[in-house]
Amino acid sequence: MNELDQEAWDRWVAFRKAIRKPIKTVSEQAMKIKLQRYGTDQAAVVDQSIANQWQGLFDLKKEKPAPGEKPQKSTMQVAADQVRFTQDSDRAASEWSKHGVADALGKLRLVEATLARYQMRSEEHGHLERMEWLRERAGQLLRDVAPGDALGDLRILCMVRSLFGERGVTRLRERSRG
């Protein structure tokens, strides 16, 4: 078992006294053992409990990313995403060949149809990852298509607005002029 972080324990005892909930002699040993189980995170566990004014010691809560910030993925999650992306790309290529779609504009129309399907299933697990994959795919195809063709197709224009906002439409217009 890990050693007790005495400094963290002393802070915990002082906090409990400050909130007028001193640790009872009967439960002191059990609480010390519980704190020891957190290993190198003992100080962080005590700090979390003090900051939240909790009377007990609890597992560290994972920090949520700030609004607009993407959560960090583990190496395994990144590898799984890559496998899924490859499978999705292979499936998309199969669908395109089955439907005889060879040009970027036709592929964009299929992406637009896929977007509509994804938006209908926004509550499903993995929705954000699918939307991110679709956004990346649409971005790749938009670089390959003539900007005037994309701007001339209302459905594709709506898809660009949905995935990239007004900035995406502006970029297409700038590419068509230049």
C-alpha positions as CSV (number, residue, x, y, z in Angstrom):
1,M,0.0,0.0,0.0
2,N,1.1,3.6,-0.6
3,E,2.4,5.8,2.1
4,L,0.2,8.5,3.6
5,D,0.8,12.0,2.3
6,Q,1.1,13.6,5.7
7,E,0.9,17.1,4.4
8,A,-2.3,16.3,2.5
9,W,-3.8,14.6,5.5
10,D,-3.0,17.5,7.8
11,R,-4.8,19.9,5.3
12,W,-7.8,17.5,5.3
13,V,-8.0,17.4,9.1
14,A,-7.6,21.2,9.3
15,F,-10.4,21.7,6.7
16,R,-12.8,19.3,8.5
17,K,-12.2,21.2,11.8
18,A,-12.7,24.5,10.0
19,I,-16.2,23.4,8.7
20,R,-17.0,22.0,12.2
21,K,-17.0,18.4,11.0
22,P,-13.9,17.0,12.8
23,I,-12.9,13.5,11.9
24,K,-14.0,11.1,14.6
25,T,-11.5,8.8,16.2
26,V,-13.5,5.8,15.1
27,S,-13.3,6.6,11.4
28,E,-9.8,8.3,11.3
29,Q,-7.9,5.1,10.4
30,A,-10.4,4.1,7.7
31,M,-10.1,7.6,6.2
32,K,-6.3,7.4,6.2
33,I,-6.4,4.1,4.4
34,K,-8.9,5.5,1.9
35,L,-6.6,8.5,1.2
36,Q,-3.5,6.2,0.9
37,R,-5.3,4.3,-1.9
38,Y,-5.1,7.4,-4.1
39,G,-1.3,7.0,-4.2
40,T,0.4,10.0,-5.8
41,D,-3.0,11.7,-6.2
42,Q,-3.6,12.1,-2.5
43,A,-2.9,15.9,-2.5
44,A,-5.1,16.4,-5.6
45,V,-8.0,14.4,-4.0
46,V,-7.8,16.5,-0.8
47,D,-7.6,19.7,-2.8
48,Q,-10.6,18.7,-4.9
49,S,-12.7,17.9,-1.7
50,I,-11.7,21.2,-0.1
51,A,-12.3,23.3,-3.2
52,N,-15.8,21.7,-3.5
53,Q,-16.4,21.9,0.3
54,W,-17.1,18.1,0.4
55,Q,-17.1,16.3,3.7
56,G,-15.6,13.2,2.1
57,L,-12.7,12.1,-0.2
58,F,-13.8,11.1,-3.7
59,D,-12.1,10.0,-6.9
60,L,-10.8,12.8,-9.0
61,K,-13.3,14.1,-11.5
62,K,-12.0,14.4,-15.0
63,E,-11.8,18.0,-16.1
64,K,-14.3,18.9,-18.8
65,P,-12.8,20.8,-21.7
66,A,-13.7,24.5,-21.9
67,P,-16.5,25.5,-24.2
68,G,-15.3,25.1,-27.8
69,E,-12.3,23.1,-26.8
70,K,-11.9,19.5,-27.9
71,P,-11.4,16.8,-25.3
72,Q,-8.0,15.1,-25.4
73,K,-8.1,11.5,-26.7
74,S,-6.0,8.7,-25.5
75,T,-3.7,6.8,-27.9
76,M,-6.1,3.9,-28.0
77,Q,-9.0,6.3,-28.9
78,V,-7.0,7.9,-31.7
79,A,-6.1,4.5,-33.1
80,A,-9.7,3.4,-33.0
81,D,-10.8,6.6,-34.7
82,Q,-8.2,6.0,-37.4
83,V,-9.6,2.4,-38.0
84,R,-13.1,3.7,-38.1
85,F,-12.1,6.5,-40.5
86,T,-10.5,4.0,-42.8
87,Q,-13.6,1.8,-42.7
88,D,-15.9,4.8,-43.4
89,S,-13.6,5.9,-46.2
90,D,-13.7,2.4,-47.8
91,R,-17.5,2.2,-47.3
92,A,-17.9,5.6,-48.9
93,A,-15.6,4.6,-51.9
94,S,-17.7,1.5,-52.3
95,E,-21.0,3.5,-52.3
96,W,-19.6,6.0,-54.8
97,S,-18.5,3.3,-57.2
98,K,-21.8,1.5,-56.8
99,H,-23.8,4.7,-57.7
100,G,-21.3,5.6,-60.4
101,V,-20.2,8.7,-58.7
102,A,-16.7,9.7,-59.9
103,D,-16.5,13.5,-59.7
104,A,-16.1,15.6,-56.6
105,L,-19.5,17.3,-57.0
106,G,-21.3,14.0,-57.0
107,K,-19.4,12.9,-54.0
108,L,-20.4,16.2,-52.2
109,R,-24.0,15.4,-53.0
110,L,-23.6,12.1,-51.2
111,V,-21.9,13.8,-48.3
112,E,-24.8,16.2,-48.1
113,A,-27.3,13.3,-48.0
114,T,-25.1,11.7,-45.3
115,L,-25.2,14.9,-43.3
116,A,-29.0,15.0,-43.3
117,R,-29.0,11.4,-42.0
118,Y,-26.4,12.2,-39.3
119,Q,-28.4,15.3,-38.2
120,M,-31.5,13.1,-37.8
121,R,-29.6,10.8,-35.4
122,S,-27.9,13.5,-33.3
123,E,-28.7,11.7,-30.0
124,E,-26.7,8.6,-30.9
125,H,-23.4,7.7,-29.3
126,G,-20.5,8.8,-31.5
127,H,-22.5,11.5,-33.2
128,L,-19.8,14.2,-32.7
129,E,-17.1,11.9,-34.1
130,R,-19.2,11.1,-37.2
131,M,-19.9,14.8,-37.8
132,E,-16.2,15.6,-37.4
133,W,-15.3,12.9,-40.0
134,L,-18.0,14.2,-42.3
135,R,-16.7,17.7,-42.0
136,E,-13.2,16.6,-42.8
137,R,-14.4,14.6,-45.8
138,A,-16.5,17.6,-47.0
139,G,-13.5,19.9,-46.7
140,Q,-11.3,17.5,-48.8
141,L,-14.0,17.3,-51.5
142,L,-14.6,21.1,-51.5
143,R,-10.9,21.6,-52.3
144,D,-11.3,19.3,-55.3
145,V,-14.5,20.8,-56.7
146,A,-14.8,23.9,-58.8
147,P,-16.0,26.6,-56.4
148,G,-18.6,27.9,-58.9
149,D,-20.2,24.4,-59.2
150,A,-20.5,24.1,-55.4
151,L,-21.9,27.7,-55.1
152,G,-24.4,26.8,-57.9
153,D,-25.9,23.8,-56.0
154,L,-28.2,25.0,-53.3
155,R,-28.0,21.7,-51.3
156,I,-24.2,21.8,-51.3
157,L,-24.3,25.5,-50.3
158,C,-26.6,24.7,-47.3
159,M,-24.3,21.8,-46.4
160,V,-21.3,24.2,-46.4
161,R,-23.2,26.6,-44.2
162,S,-24.2,23.8,-41.8
163,L,-20.6,22.3,-41.5
164,F,-18.4,25.4,-41.8
165,G,-20.7,28.4,-41.2
166,E,-20.8,31.6,-43.2
167,R,-17.0,31.6,-43.3
168,G,-17.1,28.4,-45.5
169,V,-19.4,30.1,-48.0
170,T,-17.2,33.2,-48.0
171,R,-14.1,31.1,-48.7
172,L,-15.8,29.4,-51.6
173,R,-16.8,32.8,-53.0
174,E,-13.2,34.0,-52.7
175,R,-11.9,30.9,-54.5
176,S,-14.4,31.4,-57.3
177,R,-13.3,35.0,-57.9
178,G,-9.6,34.3,-57.6
